[in-house]
Amino acid sequence: MKLHFWHTANGSTPSKDSCTGGIVGLFLRYRSDHYRSPGDAHAQARPPSIAQTDDVPRAAATASARRAGRPLLSSRQGAVRSRSTRSTVFGKESMTERQPGPYPVAHLHRAVQLEIAAILHDDMTNAEKVSLRDGRIVRQSGSEREYLFSCKGWKEAFGSKDLLIRMSRSRGPWERAEATRSPDGKIRVTTDADLGTEPANAQLVEDDTAGLVALTERLEQMGPGTPATNLTAAGWLVGQGKPKMGRCADTERFVPGYGNRQLNTRQRQAVERALDSELTFVWGPPGTGKTEVVASIVEGCYRQGLRVLFLAPTHVAVDQALLRMCDLLAREPQFKSGLVQRAGDIAVPSLAAKYGEQIDRSRIADRLGSELDAEITRVTTELTGVRKDIARHEDAARATTERIELGRQLAAAGQSVLDAETEVNAAAGQIARVKGEMAHIGIPSGMFAGRKQAKLDALDNELYQHRHAWETGQQRLGVTRADHQRCESELAAIDSALPGILARVQGLPPVARLREDAGRLQQQLDDLQKQRQKIAETVRSRCRVLGTTVSKAVQTRRLLDEVDVVIIDEAGMVNLPSAWYAAGLARKRVVLAGDFRQLPAVTRGSNNRKASAQDIEHSRLWMDRDAFHAAGLVDSQGGARVGDPRMVALNEQYRMRRAICAVVNEVAYPDAPLLTGRQEGTRLPPSPLIDSPLVLIDTSSRVPDRGRRNAHTVNAVHEAVIHELIRGLQYDTVLAARKHTGLAEGEGPADRLAVICPYKNQKKALNTSLTHRFGETYEGVVDTVHRFQGSQRPLVVIDTVAGAGDRLGFFYEGSGLSSATCRLLNVALSRAQDHLVLVANTAFMHRGLSPTSEAARMLGYFEKQAQRIPVEELVPVRSAADLGGLAPEELARPAFFPADEVSRAVEWDITRARRSIDIYCAFLAANPVRYWLRRLEPRIAAGTRVTVYTRQHEPDTKDADLVATLRSAGCQIEARERMHEKVLIIDDTVLWHGSLNLLAHSGSTDLMMRITDPTACERVRHIVDRARMDRPARTWRPGPPRSAKAAPANGISPGDVVDGRLYLRVPYDEKDEAKHLVQARWDPRHELWHVAASVPRARLSRWLPKDT
């Protein structure tokens, strides 16, 4: 695969305008093909070729480069382009290479590239991240940089994963990175990303693009005559060709005992069709026995002499189906030697325990090759010993050579000492001679004084030269003596060691013979290892049924020597490019089983806000669709074409009671309603809380505070309701109590109960609080819809969450049988076997839902058919007087308090505070502050820490004076730039939460909820602190200047004065502050806030355009 950097004509980086969909930065272009065959008769009817070039950020391609050991390319490195053509990616035109290829590879290829781009530009809001800080660059080689960071919450699993990195507050693309933890705790990050010399904060996330990059490479290799690719079979998934359709007339021959199997008419039709057709779709709604059908098809294909590749999107789905296949084939003679195999790790413990020894490839090879492994170990041990003997010979030879060399060096050093001594003695004699002559001349005087002086000068010069020669000789003498001493020392050392070294070779064979033995043993070891490798190949050749994930099949070039049949289970969850490629692996037959009204594949391209409308539509068409839709088995309205001969629709379910099945039909299968084949009744003990298959707990009368960001994703009222529901079910022995031990298999809370939430925030809140209150046996009871697909429980509680914010959220936004909302609700509802409980604020949901939407139909059905439990029966409304008489267990229960009872109830808690009182109150008012100070001062005097969290108040205002009053009374003050929560936390155990500002004025309808739960206190504190740090307070961002004469598009804009009202642009996070400080009011007609025109504009500057 060729990798190219996209540059403008002059070699510079493209401008923002030239980048696609507003994505700024360099884009690495994968080589892609034109893919359309010149002679394609359908070319004019197809969309234009849009995979001729695919511009993706550099990080997308470096995954495969680094895995292959290739260097990461620099953003400054250009690329050589061959034949090129213009094409469109993200709605922009660029240049790329052009090569022909089969339809629809171009469209699939581009869809995958768009998906990679979307992942790399995603905010990764729900991804597990590691935060890094205080970074510095320590090395740079070409484009590759190495950084050192500090990190408090390092996750060891990240050290072995492909990662992505970017600056914490960046909105640019993530880039490829590798990270390791040093012994000193520092995190060493290697990446091509330029984070600067001292990056303050960065984040790491797991790289989810590896499988997509591999799929891109596979698609790029597609073409006529591509080895191991059946383009005809792949084409069936997009409606091409006419696959042979038949029905096996002798199924009993291939499926022993077929006539006595508990299969209904549609199930038998699916098995018989699949065993005599080239293409079969099995539509299997929840509980219709799809796994049994698929296992029977696999068994029949095996007995027809065909090799089967069984695929599913998740490890659990693969293992659950393999477990049933193994049950059917375990008596086959070849089963123990690898007839059925699993590629990849086994995720389901029951499969590993029962059949792991027979289906795990490495364990099969280990068992069959144990004798060969023993011989490899023996030869390796012998070879190691021979090499050690050779090393001893080499040590002896080296020591002997060194002894001879040191003897020579010592003799030479001795001669050098003698030579230096001779030189020094000669110089000393000359010095004495010259001095004698000078003494004989004496002091020059008389008639020949001048001549004597000249003679003395000559002798003085000669004396200087002899002294210099003596000093030089002395230096040389010192050096030679030191060298002589070194030689003597080293010679003595080697003379001491040599006998031992020579002793170690006594009795050893000659080194020449040892080297011959080493060569012979190495050759023998190589041959044995080749034989061991052939055992692994033999194991693979024995495989007739291989199970693995779709992702593994895409990323692995050779899973089986030959694949006759490809069966894709849960095909509705597989994206179209992957399904197309997997189908192309089949030589003879393709079977797809699944439900296109359950969860779809998780994709991001169609939700990429930085992509063009054209690209989004392309992702929806070529990435989001499943094979059922692409093959034309689903019409434009989401209806199923049940009469199509390619598809068999299973229509009888055995999981749900009739009433639960009815609501599932109402939501997801109105055009093909499911029949119920199970008996009525429940496997759970009786309880008045679940006296009916359907139960509705309507929370419309209990609305939590809505002031927080993302409030629609967490609902404290629903959390309290679920707590109390579980508590009641424990009392009725439906669920095990906290201290109950010795539970039989299948009787644990997680075996009987599932709580399904649409949002991860609510899941986390419920998981931690349930585990704290009810014990570790409740871990895993709560999860999102995606995590529960493929499972079932006798009792399912669906927490709609909606009602805590101002909007329903994405979970409920869709409408139609193919919508995400329909598919999500279908999965959630159909997990229940005996009892289905819906916790919903029905009034709020009805206001936001279309009456014809699937969610509205679900609510309506529950309202008409379900047993109703008033929320007050689970979470009571209490008075302050109740608190003193409650037992500890009752006191720990969540409860509501109306506004006229809150003060006395809070006062009751404050008088019992021992360690801390934390008050979160955005605004202050004089009377409430004075009132509560009188209650807080005794606790402060007793040593209880009191902290008030409030907004930053402007100096010389009444609020600032109240802050000073609180501080002087001993309260600690924490000023926040912005906050909305109205919270009171006492001793990190008792939480008061709701709509009442304790230190400010409150209306008569304010409602507060009291919860005794340390985990809830910790969670709320974390949410408040995170909201403070997420982003700075918003400021006005002026748009383009408006003409003074031009009327605003909607009639009124911020800064306009109409009918005595001055209109403002107030961000949602600042609405409470605007109401409190300037008495702002909301105008729903124009969707703007306004104040009296007389309010000084200096007080409103942040909410007004700068030009006003």
URVENVEN-V373125 format. One record per residue. N is the residue number from 1. OMEGA is omega in whole degrees, -180 to 180 (* if undefined). Layout:
n=N omega=OMEGA
n=N omega=OMEGA
This chain:
n=1 omega=179
n=2 omega=179
n=3 omega=-177
n=4 omega=171
n=5 omega=-179
n=6 omega=177
n=7 omega=175
n=8 omega=-173
n=9 omega=-179
n=10 omega=176
n=11 omega=-179
n=12 omega=176
n=13 omega=-179
n=14 omega=178
n=15 omega=179
n=16 omega=-177
n=17 omega=-178
n=18 omega=179
n=19 omega=-172
n=20 omega=172
n=21 omega=180
n=22 omega=179
n=23 omega=-176
n=24 omega=176
n=25 omega=180
n=26 omega=178
n=27 omega=176
n=28 omega=-176
n=29 omega=173
n=30 omega=171
n=31 omega=178
n=32 omega=-170
n=33 omega=176
n=34 omega=170
n=35 omega=-179
n=36 omega=178
n=37 omega=-178
n=38 omega=-176
n=39 omega=-177
n=40 omega=-177
n=41 omega=-177
n=42 omega=-172
n=43 omega=-176
n=44 omega=-176
n=45 omega=-176
n=46 omega=174
n=47 omega=179
n=48 omega=-179
n=49 omega=-174
n=50 omega=173
n=51 omega=-179
n=52 omega=172
n=53 omega=-177
n=54 omega=-177
n=55 omega=-176
n=56 omega=178
n=57 omega=-174
n=58 omega=-174
n=59 omega=-177
n=60 omega=-175
n=61 omega=-174
n=62 omega=179
n=63 omega=-180
n=64 omega=-180
n=65 omega=-178
n=66 omega=178
n=67 omega=-179
n=68 omega=179
n=69 omega=179
n=70 omega=179
n=71 omega=174
n=72 omega=-175
n=73 omega=178
n=74 omega=177
n=75 omega=180
n=76 omega=-179
n=77 omega=179
n=78 omega=180
n=79 omega=178
n=80 omega=180
n=81 omega=174
n=82 omega=-178
n=83 omega=-175
n=84 omega=177
n=85 omega=180
n=86 omega=177
n=87 omega=-174
n=88 omega=175
n=89 omega=-175
n=90 omega=178
n=91 omega=-178
n=92 omega=-178
n=93 omega=178
n=94 omega=-176
n=95 omega=177
n=96 omega=175
n=97 omega=-179
n=98 omega=174
n=99 omega=-178
n=100 omega=178
n=101 omega=-174
n=102 omega=172
n=103 omega=1
n=104 omega=-173
n=105 omega=-179
n=106 omega=-178
n=107 omega=179
n=108 omega=-180
n=109 omega=-179
n=110 omega=179
n=111 omega=178
n=112 omega=179
n=113 omega=177
n=114 omega=178
n=115 omega=177
n=116 omega=180
n=117 omega=-179
n=118 omega=179
n=119 omega=-176
n=120 omega=177
n=121 omega=180
n=122 omega=178
n=123 omega=180
n=124 omega=-175
n=125 omega=-176
n=126 omega=-179
n=127 omega=175
n=128 omega=-175
n=129 omega=170
n=130 omega=-179
n=131 omega=179
n=132 omega=-180
n=133 omega=175
n=134 omega=-178
n=135 omega=173
n=136 omega=179
n=137 omega=-178
n=138 omega=-179
n=139 omega=173
n=140 omega=178
n=141 omega=-174
n=142 omega=179
n=143 omega=-176
n=144 omega=-179
n=145 omega=178
n=146 omega=-178
n=147 omega=170
n=148 omega=180
n=149 omega=165
n=150 omega=-178
n=151 omega=179
n=152 omega=-173
n=153 omega=-178
n=154 omega=177
n=155 omega=-175
n=156 omega=-179
n=157 omega=-179
n=158 omega=-177
n=159 omega=-178
n=160 omega=-176
n=161 omega=169
n=162 omega=-172
n=163 omega=172
n=164 omega=-178
n=165 omega=167
n=166 omega=178
n=167 omega=-170
n=168 omega=-177
n=169 omega=-179
n=170 omega=172
n=171 omega=177
n=172 omega=-178
n=173 omega=171
n=174 omega=179
n=175 omega=-176
n=176 omega=-180
n=177 omega=169
n=178 omega=-176
n=179 omega=175
n=180 omega=180
n=181 omega=180
n=182 omega=179
n=183 omega=180
n=184 omega=178
n=185 omega=179
n=186 omega=178
n=187 omega=-179
n=188 omega=-176
n=189 omega=175
n=190 omega=-175
n=191 omega=171
n=192 omega=-178
n=193 omega=176
n=194 omega=-179
n=195 omega=-176
n=196 omega=-178
n=197 omega=-180
n=198 omega=-180
n=199 omega=-176
n=200 omega=-177
n=201 omega=176
n=202 omega=180
n=203 omega=175
n=204 omega=171
n=205 omega=178
n=206 omega=-179
n=207 omega=-180
n=208 omega=-175
n=209 omega=-173
n=210 omega=180
n=211 omega=180
n=212 omega=177
n=213 omega=178
n=214 omega=179
n=215 omega=176
n=216 omega=180
n=217 omega=180
n=218 omega=-179
n=219 omega=180
n=220 omega=-179
n=221 omega=-177
n=222 omega=176
n=223 omega=178
n=224 omega=179
n=225 omega=178
n=226 omega=-178
n=227 omega=174
n=228 omega=178
n=229 omega=178
n=230 omega=-177
n=231 omega=177
n=232 omega=180
n=233 omega=178
n=234 omega=-179
n=235 omega=179
n=236 omega=-176
n=237 omega=178
n=238 omega=173
n=239 omega=-180
n=240 omega=174
n=241 omega=179
n=242 omega=-180
n=243 omega=179
n=244 omega=177
n=245 omega=-180
n=246 omega=179
n=247 omega=-176
n=248 omega=-178
n=249 omega=-177
n=250 omega=-176
n=251 omega=-179
n=252 omega=180
n=253 omega=-175
n=254 omega=179
n=255 omega=-176
n=256 omega=-180
n=257 omega=-176
n=258 omega=-178
n=259 omega=-178
n=260 omega=-179
n=261 omega=-179
n=262 omega=179
n=263 omega=178
n=264 omega=-173
n=265 omega=-179
n=266 omega=179
n=267 omega=178
n=268 omega=178
n=269 omega=-180
n=270 omega=-180
n=271 omega=-176
n=272 omega=177
n=273 omega=-174
n=274 omega=-177
n=275 omega=179
n=276 omega=179
n=277 omega=176
n=278 omega=-179
n=279 omega=177
n=280 omega=170
n=281 omega=176
n=282 omega=178
n=283 omega=-175
n=284 omega=175
n=285 omega=-174
n=286 omega=173
n=287 omega=-176
n=288 omega=176
n=289 omega=-179
n=290 omega=-178
n=291 omega=178
n=292 omega=178
n=293 omega=-179
n=294 omega=180
n=295 omega=178
n=296 omega=177
n=297 omega=178
n=298 omega=179
n=299 omega=180
n=300 omega=178
n=301 omega=179
n=302 omega=-178
n=303 omega=171
n=304 omega=179
n=305 omega=-177
n=306 omega=175
n=307 omega=-173
n=308 omega=170
n=309 omega=-179
n=310 omega=-176
n=311 omega=173
n=312 omega=-175
n=313 omega=-178
n=314 omega=178
n=315 omega=-179
n=316 omega=179
n=317 omega=177
n=318 omega=-174
n=319 omega=179
n=320 omega=178
n=321 omega=179
n=322 omega=179
n=323 omega=179
n=324 omega=178
n=325 omega=180
n=326 omega=176
n=327 omega=-177
n=328 omega=-173
n=329 omega=-174
n=330 omega=-179
n=331 omega=179
n=332 omega=-177
n=333 omega=-176
n=334 omega=-173
n=335 omega=-177
n=336 omega=-178
n=337 omega=171
n=338 omega=178
n=339 omega=175
n=340 omega=-178
n=341 omega=178
n=342 omega=175
n=343 omega=-176
n=344 omega=-177
n=345 omega=177
n=346 omega=-175
n=347 omega=-177
n=348 omega=-175
n=349 omega=-177
n=350 omega=177
n=351 omega=180
n=352 omega=-177
n=353 omega=-173
n=354 omega=-172
n=355 omega=-177
n=356 omega=-178
n=357 omega=-175
n=358 omega=-172
n=359 omega=179
n=360 omega=-173
n=361 omega=-178
n=362 omega=-180
n=363 omega=175
n=364 omega=-180
n=365 omega=179
n=366 omega=-178
n=367 omega=-178
n=368 omega=-176
n=369 omega=-176
n=370 omega=179
n=371 omega=179
n=372 omega=178
n=373 omega=179
n=374 omega=178
n=375 omega=177
n=376 omega=179
n=377 omega=-180
n=378 omega=-179
n=379 omega=179
n=380 omega=179
n=381 omega=180
n=382 omega=179
n=383 omega=178
n=384 omega=179
n=385 omega=179
n=386 omega=180
n=387 omega=176
n=388 omega=178
n=389 omega=176
n=390 omega=179
n=391 omega=178
n=392 omega=176
n=393 omega=-179
n=394 omega=177
n=395 omega=-180
n=396 omega=179
n=397 omega=180
n=398 omega=-179
n=399 omega=179
n=400 omega=179
n=401 omega=179
n=402 omega=180
n=403 omega=179
n=404 omega=-179
n=405 omega=-180
n=406 omega=177
n=407 omega=178
n=408 omega=-180
n=409 omega=-179
n=410 omega=179
n=411 omega=179
n=412 omega=179
n=413 omega=179
n=414 omega=178
n=415 omega=179
n=416 omega=178
n=417 omega=179
n=418 omega=179
n=419 omega=-180
n=420 omega=179
n=421 omega=178
n=422 omega=-179
n=423 omega=-179
n=424 omega=-179
n=425 omega=179
n=426 omega=179
n=427 omega=180
n=428 omega=178
n=429 omega=179
n=430 omega=179
n=431 omega=-180
n=432 omega=180
n=433 omega=-176
n=434 omega=179
n=435 omega=179
n=436 omega=180
n=437 omega=-179
n=438 omega=178
n=439 omega=-180
n=440 omega=180
n=441 omega=178
n=442 omega=-177
n=443 omega=-179
n=444 omega=177
n=445 omega=177
n=446 omega=-172
n=447 omega=-176
n=448 omega=-178
n=449 omega=-179
n=450 omega=180
n=451 omega=179
n=452 omega=-179
n=453 omega=178
n=454 omega=179
n=455 omega=178
n=456 omega=180
n=457 omega=180
n=458 omega=179
n=459 omega=180
n=460 omega=178
n=461 omega=178
n=462 omega=178
n=463 omega=179
n=464 omega=-178
n=465 omega=180
n=466 omega=177
n=467 omega=177
n=468 omega=178
n=469 omega=178
n=470 omega=-180
n=471 omega=178
n=472 omega=178
n=473 omega=179
n=474 omega=179
n=475 omega=179
n=476 omega=179
n=477 omega=179
n=478 omega=-180
n=479 omega=-177
n=480 omega=177
n=481 omega=178
n=482 omega=179
n=483 omega=179
n=484 omega=180
n=485 omega=178
n=486 omega=179
n=487 omega=179
n=488 omega=-179
n=489 omega=-179
n=490 omega=179
n=491 omega=178
n=492 omega=-180
n=493 omega=-178
n=494 omega=175
n=495 omega=179
n=496 omega=-176
n=497 omega=-171
n=498 omega=180
n=499 omega=179
n=500 omega=180
n=501 omega=180
n=502 omega=180
n=503 omega=-177
n=504 omega=178
n=505 omega=178
n=506 omega=179
n=507 omega=178
n=508 omega=175
n=509 omega=177
n=510 omega=-176
n=511 omega=180
n=512 omega=179
n=513 omega=178
n=514 omega=180
n=515 omega=175
n=516 omega=179
n=517 omega=-180
n=518 omega=178
n=519 omega=180
n=520 omega=-179
n=521 omega=179
n=522 omega=178
n=523 omega=178
n=524 omega=179
n=525 omega=178
n=526 omega=-180
n=527 omega=179
n=528 omega=180
n=529 omega=175
n=530 omega=176
n=531 omega=179
n=532 omega=177
n=533 omega=178
n=534 omega=177
n=535 omega=177
n=536 omega=177
n=537 omega=178
n=538 omega=178
n=539 omega=179
n=540 omega=-178
n=541 omega=179
n=542 omega=-176
n=543 omega=174
n=544 omega=177
n=545 omega=180
n=546 omega=177
n=547 omega=177
n=548 omega=180
n=549 omega=176
n=550 omega=-180
n=551 omega=178
n=552 omega=179
n=553 omega=179
n=554 omega=-173
n=555 omega=-177
n=556 omega=-174
n=557 omega=-176
n=558 omega=177
n=559 omega=178
n=560 omega=177
n=561 omega=177
n=562 omega=177
n=563 omega=178
n=564 omega=-175
n=565 omega=171
n=566 omega=177
n=567 omega=179
n=568 omega=177
n=569 omega=-175
n=570 omega=-175
n=571 omega=177
n=572 omega=-180
n=573 omega=-176
n=574 omega=179
n=575 omega=-172
n=576 omega=179
n=577 omega=180
n=578 omega=180
n=579 omega=179
n=580 omega=-179
n=581 omega=-178
n=582 omega=179
n=583 omega=180
n=584 omega=177
n=585 omega=-176
n=586 omega=177
n=587 omega=-171
n=588 omega=-167
n=589 omega=176
n=590 omega=176
n=591 omega=177
n=592 omega=-180
n=593 omega=179
n=594 omega=-178
n=595 omega=-179
n=596 omega=173
n=597 omega=167
n=598 omega=-169
n=599 omega=175
n=600 omega=173
n=601 omega=177
n=602 omega=-180
n=603 omega=-177
n=604 omega=-176
n=605 omega=-178
n=606 omega=177
n=607 omega=-178
n=608 omega=-177
n=609 omega=-179
n=610 omega=179
n=611 omega=178
n=612 omega=178
n=613 omega=179
n=614 omega=-180
n=615 omega=178
n=616 omega=179
n=617 omega=178
n=618 omega=179
n=619 omega=179
n=620 omega=-175
n=621 omega=-171
n=622 omega=177
n=623 omega=-173
n=624 omega=-177
n=625 omega=172
n=626 omega=-176
n=627 omega=178
n=628 omega=179
n=629 omega=-176
n=630 omega=-179
n=631 omega=178
n=632 omega=180
n=633 omega=178
n=634 omega=-178
n=635 omega=-174
n=636 omega=179
n=637 omega=-179
n=638 omega=180
n=639 omega=-179
n=640 omega=175
n=641 omega=-172
n=642 omega=-177
n=643 omega=-179
n=644 omega=-176
n=645 omega=179
n=646 omega=-173
n=647 omega=172
n=648 omega=-178
n=649 omega=174
n=650 omega=-170
n=651 omega=179
n=652 omega=-177
n=653 omega=-175
n=654 omega=-176
n=655 omega=-167
n=656 omega=169
n=657 omega=-172
n=658 omega=-178
n=659 omega=179
n=660 omega=177
n=661 omega=-179
n=662 omega=180
n=663 omega=175
n=664 omega=176
n=665 omega=-180
n=666 omega=-176
n=667 omega=-166
n=668 omega=-175
n=669 omega=179
n=670 omega=-178
n=671 omega=180
n=672 omega=-173
n=673 omega=-179
n=674 omega=172
n=675 omega=180
n=676 omega=-177
n=677 omega=-180
n=678 omega=178
n=679 omega=173
n=680 omega=-178
n=681 omega=-176
n=682 omega=177
n=683 omega=-178
n=684 omega=175
n=685 omega=-179
n=686 omega=177
n=687 omega=177
n=688 omega=179
n=689 omega=178
n=690 omega=-177
n=691 omega=-176
n=692 omega=175
n=693 omega=-179
n=694 omega=180
n=695 omega=177
n=696 omega=172
n=697 omega=-176
n=698 omega=-177
n=699 omega=-176
n=700 omega=-177
n=701 omega=-178
n=702 omega=-175
n=703 omega=178
n=704 omega=178
n=705 omega=-177
n=706 omega=-172
n=707 omega=-172
n=708 omega=173
n=709 omega=180
n=710 omega=-178
n=711 omega=-177
n=712 omega=-178
n=713 omega=179
n=714 omega=180
n=715 omega=-178
n=716 omega=178
n=717 omega=179
n=718 omega=177
n=719 omega=178
n=720 omega=179
n=721 omega=-179
n=722 omega=175
n=723 omega=-175
n=724 omega=174
n=725 omega=179
n=726 omega=179
n=727 omega=179
n=728 omega=179
n=729 omega=173
n=730 omega=180
n=731 omega=-180
n=732 omega=178
n=733 omega=173
n=734 omega=177
n=735 omega=-178
n=736 omega=177
n=737 omega=-174
n=738 omega=-173
n=739 omega=-179
n=740 omega=-180
n=741 omega=177
n=742 omega=-180
n=743 omega=176
n=744 omega=179
n=745 omega=-180
n=746 omega=-178
n=747 omega=177
n=748 omega=-180
n=749 omega=-179
n=750 omega=176
n=751 omega=-175
n=752 omega=-169
n=753 omega=168
n=754 omega=173
n=755 omega=-173
n=756 omega=-179
n=757 omega=176
n=758 omega=-172
n=759 omega=-178
n=760 omega=180
n=761 omega=178
n=762 omega=177
n=763 omega=180
n=764 omega=-179
n=765 omega=-178
n=766 omega=-179
n=767 omega=-178
n=768 omega=-177
n=769 omega=178
n=770 omega=179
n=771 omega=179
n=772 omega=-173
n=773 omega=-171
n=774 omega=175
n=775 omega=-175
n=776 omega=-180
n=777 omega=180
n=778 omega=174
n=779 omega=179
n=780 omega=178
n=781 omega=-175
n=782 omega=174
n=783 omega=179
n=784 omega=-178
n=785 omega=-176
n=786 omega=-176
n=787 omega=-177
n=788 omega=179
n=789 omega=-179
n=790 omega=-179
n=791 omega=180
n=792 omega=179
n=793 omega=175
n=794 omega=-178
n=795 omega=178
n=796 omega=174
n=797 omega=177
n=798 omega=176
n=799 omega=-179
n=800 omega=179
n=801 omega=-174
n=802 omega=179
n=803 omega=-179
n=804 omega=179
n=805 omega=-180
n=806 omega=-179
n=807 omega=-178
n=808 omega=-176
n=809 omega=-172
n=810 omega=-176
n=811 omega=-174
n=812 omega=-173
n=813 omega=-174
n=814 omega=177
n=815 omega=-178
n=816 omega=-174
n=817 omega=179
n=818 omega=-177
n=819 omega=177
n=820 omega=-180
n=821 omega=179
n=822 omega=-176
n=823 omega=179
n=824 omega=179
n=825 omega=179
n=826 omega=-180
n=827 omega=-178
n=828 omega=-176
n=829 omega=-171
n=830 omega=174
n=831 omega=-173
n=832 omega=176
n=833 omega=-172
n=834 omega=-176
n=835 omega=-180
n=836 omega=-178
n=837 omega=178
n=838 omega=176
n=839 omega=-171
n=840 omega=167
n=841 omega=-170
n=842 omega=-179
n=843 omega=-180
n=844 omega=-177
n=845 omega=179
n=846 omega=180
n=847 omega=-176
n=848 omega=-175
n=849 omega=170
n=850 omega=-177
n=851 omega=-178
n=852 omega=-178
n=853 omega=-180
n=854 omega=179
n=855 omega=179
n=856 omega=178
n=857 omega=176
n=858 omega=179
n=859 omega=-179
n=860 omega=-180
n=861 omega=178
n=862 omega=-179
n=863 omega=-179
n=864 omega=-167
n=865 omega=-169
n=866 omega=167
n=867 omega=-179
n=868 omega=174
n=869 omega=177
n=870 omega=-178
n=871 omega=-179
n=872 omega=178
n=873 omega=-179
n=874 omega=179
n=875 omega=-173
n=876 omega=169
n=877 omega=-173
n=878 omega=173
n=879 omega=180
n=880 omega=-178
n=881 omega=-180
n=882 omega=-168
n=883 omega=-175
n=884 omega=-176
n=885 omega=-177
n=886 omega=172
n=887 omega=-178
n=888 omega=-179
n=889 omega=179
n=890 omega=-180
n=891 omega=-179
n=892 omega=-179
n=893 omega=174
n=894 omega=180
n=895 omega=176
n=896 omega=176
n=897 omega=176
n=898 omega=-173
n=899 omega=-176
n=900 omega=176
n=901 omega=-173
n=902 omega=-175
n=903 omega=-178
n=904 omega=-180
n=905 omega=177
n=906 omega=179
n=907 omega=178
n=908 omega=179
n=909 omega=-177
n=910 omega=-179
n=911 omega=-179
n=912 omega=178
n=913 omega=-179
n=914 omega=-174
n=915 omega=-172
n=916 omega=173
n=917 omega=-180
n=918 omega=-177
n=919 omega=176
n=920 omega=-175
n=921 omega=-173
n=922 omega=-174
n=923 omega=-177
n=924 omega=174
n=925 omega=-170
n=926 omega=-175
n=927 omega=177
n=928 omega=179
n=929 omega=180
n=930 omega=-179
n=931 omega=-175
n=932 omega=176
n=933 omega=179
n=934 omega=178
n=935 omega=-177
n=936 omega=-174
n=937 omega=176
n=938 omega=179
n=939 omega=176
n=940 omega=179
n=941 omega=-180
n=942 omega=177
n=943 omega=178
n=944 omega=179
n=945 omega=178
n=946 omega=-180
n=947 omega=178
n=948 omega=177
n=949 omega=-178
n=950 omega=-179
n=951 omega=172
n=952 omega=-177
n=953 omega=-177
n=954 omega=180
n=955 omega=176
n=956 omega=173
n=957 omega=179
n=958 omega=179
n=959 omega=178
n=960 omega=177
n=961 omega=179
n=962 omega=175
n=963 omega=179
n=964 omega=179
n=965 omega=179
n=966 omega=-179
n=967 omega=-179
n=968 omega=179
n=969 omega=178
n=970 omega=177
n=971 omega=171
n=972 omega=-177
n=973 omega=174
n=974 omega=-178
n=975 omega=179
n=976 omega=179
n=977 omega=178
n=978 omega=177
n=979 omega=-178
n=980 omega=-171
n=981 omega=173
n=982 omega=-169
n=983 omega=171
n=984 omega=179
n=985 omega=-178
n=986 omega=178
n=987 omega=179
n=988 omega=-177
n=989 omega=-178
n=990 omega=-178
n=991 omega=169
n=992 omega=-173
n=993 omega=179
n=994 omega=-173
n=995 omega=-176
n=996 omega=172
n=997 omega=-171
n=998 omega=-176
n=999 omega=179
n=1000 omega=179
n=1001 omega=178
n=1002 omega=178
n=1003 omega=-175
n=1004 omega=-177
n=1005 omega=-179
n=1006 omega=-177
n=1007 omega=178
n=1008 omega=177
n=1009 omega=180
n=1010 omega=-179
n=1011 omega=174
n=1012 omega=-174
n=1013 omega=179
n=1014 omega=-179
n=1015 omega=177
n=1016 omega=178
n=1017 omega=-180
n=1018 omega=-179
n=1019 omega=180
n=1020 omega=178
n=1021 omega=179
n=1022 omega=180
n=1023 omega=-179
n=1024 omega=-179
n=1025 omega=-179
n=1026 omega=178
n=1027 omega=179
n=1028 omega=-173
n=1029 omega=-173
n=1030 omega=-177
n=1031 omega=179
n=1032 omega=177
n=1033 omega=-176
n=1034 omega=175
n=1035 omega=-179
n=1036 omega=176
n=1037 omega=-176
n=1038 omega=175
n=1039 omega=178
n=1040 omega=-177
n=1041 omega=-180
n=1042 omega=175
n=1043 omega=-179
n=1044 omega=-177
n=1045 omega=-175
n=1046 omega=177
n=1047 omega=177
n=1048 omega=-176
n=1049 omega=-178
n=1050 omega=177
n=1051 omega=-177
n=1052 omega=178
n=1053 omega=176
n=1054 omega=-178
n=1055 omega=179
n=1056 omega=174
n=1057 omega=-178
n=1058 omega=178
n=1059 omega=178
n=1060 omega=179
n=1061 omega=173
n=1062 omega=-174
n=1063 omega=-174
n=1064 omega=170
n=1065 omega=-176
n=1066 omega=175
n=1067 omega=-177
n=1068 omega=-177
n=1069 omega=-176
n=1070 omega=-175
n=1071 omega=179
n=1072 omega=180
n=1073 omega=179
n=1074 omega=178
n=1075 omega=-175
n=1076 omega=-172
n=1077 omega=-174
n=1078 omega=178
n=1079 omega=179
n=1080 omega=179
n=1081 omega=-176
n=1082 omega=175
n=1083 omega=-175
n=1084 omega=-178
n=1085 omega=-179
n=1086 omega=178
n=1087 omega=178
n=1088 omega=173
n=1089 omega=179
n=1090 omega=176
n=1091 omega=175
n=1092 omega=-177
n=1093 omega=-179
n=1094 omega=180
n=1095 omega=-179
n=1096 omega=-176
n=1097 omega=178
n=1098 omega=179
n=1099 omega=-174
n=1100 omega=-168
n=1101 omega=-176
n=1102 omega=-178
n=1103 omega=-180
n=1104 omega=173
n=1105 omega=-177
n=1106 omega=-177
n=1107 omega=178
n=1108 omega=*
